[in-house]
């Protein structure tokens, strides 16, 4: 393949936004140069004022295959990813059957992914109550890190882990050098709150919100920071929902503990005050909290207390969301947003004075760093994979079912008017999405540790 030059007045690089040309040779980025320095003979494509961002990396996705492909699956998840500007996904170890808690299950996932993926992918392994002997073998087999739940995850194939189980597993995790991703809610406050709500009306969002109190997150984060201090492993807090934890995190940063934190578009876009009763498409755990909490999460991003924004794409068949019944206690807790996350984030970020460089850091560079693929993914830089997105920041996007592209068109964002449109997505120099169309050939590969 010959040299190609992709020109834009807004190339989003780690050093800032600049006018110039992205040079691509084969599957890699050869460099970023001034337009006047494009080598003679290079094939040129000029995007003018349309921005070129690094391919997004989502380190928190539930693909659900094998075992629950009727919920999502590699083909539909990676289609939605390509449409949303994502070029790398890291799959969570639960909701698939078998759960990825041993090498045999990892092998089954790899077989399921063959010849199905439009974008690249990797796998997290699971830490459950009784699999510490599998942790190091999973690392050797190529998982990018591990995930555990401190509260019941909603399915039976993936066992939550208590403090005793964590203490038994953490020496094994620490030896791998890989991160442990933690769903940080403790069951005690959740069970106590739910007990107090007996007889309550579960079609009311306020009831569900009361059932998952801030205290559940706070006590879990306190525990994990204490264990991080003691066992010296790499800790990652997934989907932070409570801004009440930010002071805890600030103090831990001052200690230079080895941890990172993510939040999600739904916590940064939605708020409890505007979620209608019965709107179970908005159910997730931890829950979407109030308007003031949302604004403090944005401040946490501004201050660097929150490192990244990932989707926690967690789809299910529509019947499981209970949209007709509107019962928050019974509905599946998960929000799918792979194809809409970038315009959602840009809509909210630009009105708060953030720039495309912030989007690239939160949604590309930092998730790639967490997953250990940052030498090749998440940046427009020489030597990296030629993964990039052509993003029209000024087009208004009306979110319809046809734009979702994942298996089941359920979303709390349907009907919204968002800012920004993904025009094209390139994976290692080749187009994997363009103006609503996908190539026939699938070229996604697994990225292994």
Secondary structure, 3 states (H helix, E strand, C coil): CCEEEEEEEEEEECCEEEEEEEEEECCEEEEEECHHHCCCCCEEEECCCCEEEECEEEEEECCCCCCCCCCCCHHHHHHHHHHCCEEEEEECCCCCCCCCCCHHHHHHHHHHHCCCCCCEEEECEECCCCCHHHHHHHHHHCCCEEEEECCCCCCCCCCCCCHHHHHHHHHHHHHHCCEEEEECCCHHHHHHHHHHCCCCCCCCHHHHHHHCCHHHHHHHHHHHHHHHHHHCCEEEECCCCCHHHHHHHHHHHHHCCCEEEEECHHHHHCCHHHCCCCCHHHCCCCCCCCHHHHHHHHHHHHHCCCCEECCCECCCCHHHHCCCCCCCCCCCCCECCCCCHHHHHHHHHHHCCCCHHHHHHHHHHHHHHHHCCCCCCCCCCCCCECCEEEEEEEEEEECCHHHCCCCCCCCCCCCCEEEEEEEEEEECCEEEEECCECCCCCCCCECCC
